[in-house]
């Protein structure tokens, strides 16, 4: 414990790894499947890792392979993974003991991107309250719709709605329909609540809390919140328009729909692209113009300290401001009359370049381990796993065990790596009392 407390961020990967292994053992039990059979280790490990990392990739047909117990385990693993291992455990400790020591404050600080030891108790309860409230609202709306419009029995409607509400807010991506949400894509009462739930979950609690607290004075938001919210809105609009333009006439995606259905499907699918994981249109039938768009959106991901993956929206737009300042020859990077610290710029460059390196390495490994896989398909699958987006071009179930293990590692890195790396970079900033002589090497 002393070793962990010296660097509390170390507990995050250990906690996620332990939870994945426990979930794997439970899913291997015969009563977790519909046919009462033992699940192969790699299949159970892949499903558990996908649920805990809130990815949603699957190597089996989720609604037909797993029974009620198995689906309940997947739901619990998704909730734990989305809420956060340390956050969830500390909440239990707080509810049982009614107090929170310095040790637990340090651990929560490492996982929630709160780099101060303020009122952690209030922060934890706010995170839990927001998560449960949003999931409850989505569950109620979906239940009433499935029960009243589609004549589902109330109990079945409630279970289906609860499952998809947890998956939506936590950006999980598992679904109880074999075709994803394609069959429901024309029903706004079902699709939009899940889309907005995914957007809220992918926003990140720090940005969400500050935006609500300062909703009357957006100009007073911190740079991080401004980058996350306005950057997310920009990506949502650009992705929506680009998807419409690329797929408007494609008869296998948007082409056969009426224009209101096209708008609904394009908006909701674009909301799910950046880690939601649900497919409202047939992703496998996307045109050549649509695939690079999705890869880019998945790689960017959502907000910091959120249920989303990727390099994060704030990182992407901070780098854009860095590039713009360099092109203009500005000595400082400024955003809305605020100068961005050099340490933040270096952290953004580090996160982005490591993300690129991981995706490239994963793509090369997947190509080498499989025969005949097109390069763009391998890049798509690897980016989806690393960004915990959960979308697939249909090749994931057909991968050999070695290829599935590559995606398992990428899902784990994508979920844990961003938390660990971001916290480590922010918490390990050093201050020296001296500086070496400066020199300018040639660049470009």
C-alpha positions in Angstrom: 0.0 0.0 0.0 2.9 2.4 0.7 4.2 1.7 -2.9 0.7 2.5 -4.2 0.3 5.7 -2.2 3.7 7.0 -3.4 2.0 7.0 -6.8 -1.7 6.5 -6.3 -2.3 6.4 -10.1 -0.8 2.9 -10.0 -3.9 1.5 -8.5 -6.0 2.4 -11.5 -4.5 -0.2 -14.0 -4.4 -2.8 -11.2 -8.0 -2.2 -10.3 -9.2 -2.4 -14.0 -7.1 -5.5 -14.6 -8.4 -7.3 -11.5 -12.0 -6.5 -12.4 -11.5 -7.8 -16.0 -10.1 -11.1 -14.6 -13.0 -11.5 -12.2 -15.5 -10.8 -14.9 -13.7 -13.3 -17.2 -14.0 -16.1 -14.6 -17.7 -15.3 -14.0 -18.5 -15.3 -17.7 -16.8 -18.6 -18.1 -19.4 -20.3 -15.8 -21.8 -22.5 -17.7 -24.9 -20.7 -16.3 -23.8 -17.4 -17.9 -24.7 -18.7 -21.4 -28.0 -19.6 -23.1 -27.0 -23.2 -23.8 -25.4 -23.8 -20.4 -21.9 -24.4 -21.8 -18.4 -23.3 -20.8 -17.3 -20.2 -22.5 -13.7 -20.3 -24.0 -11.3 -18.3 -22.0 -10.4 -15.8 -24.8 -14.1 -15.2 -25.5 -14.9 -14.5 -21.9 -11.8 -12.4 -21.5 -12.6 -10.4 -24.6 -16.2 -9.8 -23.4 -15.1 -8.8 -19.9 -12.4 -6.5 -21.2 -14.9 -4.9 -23.6 -17.4 -4.3 -20.9 -15.0 -3.0 -18.2 -13.3 -0.7 -20.8 -16.8 0.4 -21.9 -16.0 -0.5 -25.5 -18.8 -2.7 -26.7 -16.9 -4.9 -29.2 -18.1 -8.5 -29.2 -16.9 -11.7 -30.7 -20.3 -13.5 -30.1 -23.9 -12.5 -30.7 -24.6 -10.8 -27.4 -28.4 -11.4 -27.1 -28.3 -15.0 -28.3 -25.1 -16.2 -26.7 -25.5 -14.9 -23.1 -28.5 -15.5 -20.9 -30.0 -13.2 -18.3 -27.3 -13.8 -15.8 -24.5 -13.2 -18.4 -26.1 -10.0 -19.6 -26.5 -8.8 -16.0 -22.8 -9.4 -15.4 -22.0 -7.4 -18.6 -24.2 -4.6 -17.3 -22.5 -4.5 -13.9 -19.0 -4.6 -15.5 -20.0 -1.7 -17.8 -21.3 0.3 -14.9 -18.2 -0.3 -12.9 -15.9 0.5 -15.8 -17.8 3.7 -16.7 -18.0 4.9 -13.1 -14.4 4.0 -12.5 -12.9 1.3 -10.4 -11.5 3.5 -7.6 -14.4 5.8 -7.7 -16.9 3.0 -7.2 -14.9 1.3 -4.5 -14.4 4.6 -2.6 -18.1 5.3 -2.8 -18.8 1.9 -1.1 -16.2 2.7 1.6 -17.8 6.1 2.1 -21.3 4.7 2.4 -20.2 2.0 4.9 -17.8 4.0 7.1 -19.2 7.5 6.5 -15.7 8.9 6.3 -12.9 9.3 3.8 -9.2 9.3 4.8 -6.3 10.8 3.0 -5.4 7.5 1.3 -8.8 7.3 -0.4 -8.7 11.0 -1.3 -5.4 10.4 -3.1 -6.8 7.5 -5.0 -9.9 9.3 -6.1 -7.8 12.3 -7.1 -5.8 10.0 -9.4 -8.8 8.7 -11.3 -11.2 11.6 -11.5 -8.7 14.3 -12.7 -9.4 16.3 -9.6 -5.9 17.5 -8.7 -6.7 18.9 -5.4 -7.8 17.4 -2.1 -11.0 19.4 -1.7 -14.4 18.0 -0.8 -14.0 14.6 -2.4 -17.0 13.3 -0.6 -19.3 15.8 -2.3 -17.6 15.1 -5.7 -18.2 11.3 -5.4 -21.9 11.7 -4.5 -22.3 14.2 -7.4 -20.8 11.7 -9.8 -23.0 8.9 -8.6 -26.1 11.1 -8.6 -25.5 12.3 -12.1 -24.8 8.8 -13.4 -27.9 7.2 -11.8 -30.2 10.1 -12.6 -29.3 10.2 -16.3 -29.6 6.4 -16.5 -32.9 6.4 -14.7 -34.4 9.1 -17.1 -33.3 7.2 -20.1 -34.7 3.9 -18.7 -38.1 5.5 -18.0 -38.4 7.0 -21.5 -37.4 3.8 -23.2 -39.6 1.6 -21.0 -42.7 3.7 -21.7 -42.0 3.7 -25.4 -41.3 -0.1 -25.7 -44.2 -0.9 -23.4 -46.7 1.4 -25.0 -45.7 1.5 -28.7 -44.1 -1.9 -29.3 -46.3 -3.9 -26.9 -43.4 -5.4 -24.9 -44.4 -6.8 -21.5 -43.6 -4.3 -18.8 -40.9 -6.4 -17.2 -39.1 -7.1 -20.5 -39.4 -3.4 -21.5 -37.9 -2.4 -18.2 -35.0 -4.8 -18.5 -34.2 -3.9 -22.1 -34.4 -0.2 -21.3 -32.2 -0.4 -18.2 -29.6 -2.4 -20.1 -29.4 0.1 -23.0 -29.5 3.1 -20.6 -26.4 1.8 -18.8 -24.7 1.1 -22.1 -25.6 4.5 -23.5 -24.4 6.7 -20.6 -21.3 4.7 -20.0 -20.5 4.6 -23.8 -20.6 0.8 -23.6 -22.1 -0.1 -26.9 -23.5 -3.6 -26.1 -27.0 -4.1 -27.3 -29.8 -6.7 -27.0 -30.5 -6.6 -30.7 -28.5 -8.7 -33.1 -28.5 -5.9 -35.7 -27.6 -3.2 -33.2 -30.0 -0.3 -33.2 -30.7 -0.4 -37.0 -34.2 -1.7 -36.5 -35.1 1.1 -34.1 -33.2 3.9 -36.0 -36.4 5.6 -37.2 -37.9 6.0 -33.7 -36.7 9.3 -32.2 -38.1 8.4 -28.8 -35.8 5.5 -28.6 -32.7 6.7 -30.4 -32.4 10.3 -29.1 -32.4 9.5 -25.4 -29.5 7.1 -25.9 -27.7 9.5 -28.1 -27.9 12.4 -25.6 -27.0 9.9 -22.8 -23.8 9.0 -24.7 -23.0 12.6 -25.3 -23.4 13.5 -21.6 -21.3 10.4 -20.5 -18.6 11.3 -23.0 -18.5 14.9 -21.9 -16.6 14.2 -18.7 -17.7 15.1 -15.1 -15.3 18.0 -14.6 -16.6 19.8 -17.7 -20.2 18.8 -17.0 -20.1 20.1 -13.4 -18.4 23.4 -14.3 -20.8 24.0 -17.2 -23.8 23.5 -15.0 -22.4 25.6 -12.2 -21.5 28.5 -14.6 -24.3 28.0 -17.1 -25.2 31.7 -16.9 -21.6 32.9 -17.5 -20.0 30.6 -20.1 -17.3 33.2 -20.6 -16.0 32.3 -17.1 -15.5 28.6 -17.9 -12.0 27.3 -17.7 -10.0 26.6 -20.9 -10.4 22.9 -20.4 -14.2 23.1 -20.2 -14.4 25.5 -23.2 -12.3 23.2 -25.3 -14.3 20.1 -24.3 -17.8 21.6 -24.8 -17.3 23.9 -27.8 -14.9 21.4 -29.3 -17.4 18.6 -28.8 -20.2 20.7 -30.4 -17.9 21.5 -33.4 -17.1 17.8 -33.9 -20.8 16.9 -33.6 -21.8 19.5 -36.3 -18.9 18.7 -38.6 -19.3 15.0 -38.3 -23.1 15.3 -38.8 -22.7 17.3 -42.0 -19.9 15.2 -43.3 -21.8 11.9 -42.7 -24.8 13.3 -44.5 -22.8 14.4 -47.5 -20.9 11.1 -47.7 -23.8 8.7 -47.2 -26.8 10.6 -48.5 -27.2 8.5 -51.6 -25.7 5.2 -50.3 -28.6 2.7 -50.6 -27.2 0.6 -47.8 -26.9 3.3 -45.1 -28.9 6.5 -45.6 -30.0 6.4 -49.2 -33.2 4.4 -48.7 -34.6 6.6 -45.8 -36.8 9.6 -45.9 -35.0 12.9 -45.3 -36.3 13.2 -41.6 -35.0 9.6 -41.0 -31.7 10.5 -42.7 -31.3 13.5 -40.3 -32.2 11.4 -37.3 -29.9 8.5 -38.2 -27.0 10.8 -39.2 -27.2 12.8 -35.9 -27.5 9.8 -33.6 -24.9 7.7 -35.4 -22.5 10.7 -35.3 -23.2 11.0 -31.5 -22.2 7.3 -31.1 -19.1 7.5 -33.4 -16.8 9.0 -30.8 -17.1 6.0 -28.4 -20.9 5.4 -28.0 -20.5 2.1 -29.9 -24.1 1.7 -31.1 -24.6 1.3 -34.8 -27.8 3.0 -36.1 -26.8 2.5 -39.7 -24.9 -0.5 -41.3 -21.3 0.5 -40.6 -20.0 -2.4 -42.7 -21.7 -0.8 -45.8 -20.2 2.7 -45.4 -18.6 4.2 -48.4 -14.9 5.0 -48.8 -15.5 8.6 -47.8 -17.2 7.6 -44.5 -14.6 5.3 -43.1 -11.8 7.9 -42.7 -14.3 10.2 -41.0 -15.2 7.6 -38.4 -11.6 6.7 -37.8 -10.8 10.3 -37.1 -13.8 10.9 -34.8 -13.0 7.7 -32.9 -9.4 8.6 -32.4 -10.3 12.0 -31.0 -12.9 10.5 -28.6 -14.7 12.4 -25.8 -13.9 14.6 -22.8 -11.3 14.1 -20.1 -12.3 12.0 -17.1 -15.3 10.7 -18.9 -16.6 7.3 -20.0 -15.2 8.0 -23.5 -11.8 7.0 -24.9 -9.5 8.4 -27.5 -6.9 11.2 -27.1 -9.7 13.5 -25.8 -11.4 16.5 -27.4 -9.4 19.0 -25.3 -6.1 17.5 -26.4 -7.1 17.6 -30.0 -8.2 21.3 -30.0 -5.3 22.4 -27.7 -2.9 21.0 -30.4 -4.8 22.9 -33.0 -4.2 26.1 -31.1 -0.6 25.2 -30.7 -0.2 24.7 -34.4 -2.1 27.9 -35.2 0.2 29.9 -32.8 3.3 28.4 -34.3 2.2 29.2 -37.9 1.5 32.8 -36.9 4.9 33.1 -35.1 3.2 33.8 -31.7 5.5 33.4 -28.7 2.6 32.1 -26.5 -0.4 29.9 -27.1 -3.5 31.8 -26.1 -7.1 30.8 -25.9 -9.8 33.4 -25.1 -7.3 35.8 -23.6 -5.6 33.1 -21.5 -2.1 31.8 -22.0 -1.8 28.0 -22.0 1.0 26.7 -19.8 3.9 25.1 -21.6 3.5 21.9 -19.5 -0.1 21.5 -20.8 1.2 21.8 -24.4 3.8 19.1 -23.8 1.3 16.8 -22.2 -1.1 17.2 -25.2 1.7 16.4 -27.6 2.8 13.4 -25.6 -0.8 12.0 -25.4 -1.4 12.5 -29.1 1.8 11.0 -30.3 1.6 8.0 -28.0 -1.9 7.4 -29.3 -0.7 7.5 -32.8 2.2 5.1 -32.0 -0.2 2.7 -30.2 -2.7 2.7 -33.1 0.1 2.2 -35.7 1.7 -0.6 -33.7 -1.6 -2.3 -33.2 -2.5 -2.1 -36.8 0.8 -3.6 -37.9 0.4 -6.5 -35.4 -3.2 -7.2 -36.5 -2.2 -7.3 -40.2 0.7 -9.7 -39.4 -1.5 -12.0 -37.3 -4.3 -12.2 -39.9 -4.3 -13.3 -43.5 -5.8 -11.1 -46.1 -7.2 -8.4 -43.8 -7.3 -5.1 -45.8 -5.2 -2.4 -44.2 -8.1 0.1 -43.7 -10.1 -2.6 -42.0 -7.3 -3.3 -39.6 -6.8 0.4 -38.9 -10.6 0.7 -38.2 -10.7 -2.2 -35.8 -7.6 -1.1 -33.9 -8.7 2.5 -33.6 -12.1 1.4 -32.4 -10.5 -0.8 -29.7 -8.0 1.8 -28.6 -10.6 4.6 -28.5 -13.1 2.2 -26.8 -15.6 3.2 -29.5 -16.9 -0.4 -30.1 -17.7 -0.1 -33.8 -16.6 -2.8 -36.2 -16.6 -3.5 -39.9 -17.7 -7.1 -39.1 -14.3 -8.7 -38.8 -13.9 -8.9 -35.0 -15.7 -12.2 -34.5 -13.7 -13.8 -37.2 -10.3 -12.9 -35.8 -8.0 -15.6 -34.5 -7.3 -15.8 -30.8 -4.0 -13.9 -31.3 -5.8 -11.1 -33.1 -8.5 -10.9 -30.4 -5.8 -10.7 -27.7 -4.3 -7.7 -29.6 -7.7 -5.9 -29.4 -8.0 -6.9 -25.7 -4.7 -5.2 -25.0 -5.7 -2.1 -27.0 -9.1 -1.8 -25.1 -7.3 -2.1 -21.8 -4.7 0.5 -22.8 -7.3 2.8 -24.3 -9.4 2.8 -21.1 -6.7 2.7 -18.5 -3.9 4.3 -20.4 -5.6 7.7 -20.8 -6.5 7.9 -17.1 -3.1 6.8 -15.9 -1.1 8.8 -18.4 -3.1 12.0 -17.9 -3.0 11.8 -14.2 0.7 10.9 -14.1 1.7 13.7 -16.4 -0.3 16.2 -14.3 0.8 14.9 -10.9 4.5 14.4 -11.7 5.4 17.9 -12.9 8.8 18.8 -11.5 10.3 22.1 -10.8 14.0 22.6 -11.2 16.1 25.4 -9.6 18.3 25.6 -12.7 18.1 25.6 -16.5 20.6 24.5 -19.2 21.7 26.7 -22.0 19.2 26.9 -24.8 19.8 25.7 -28.4 17.5 25.5 -31.4 17.9 22.4 -33.5 16.6 22.3 -37.1 13.0 21.3 -37.4 11.3 20.3 -40.6 
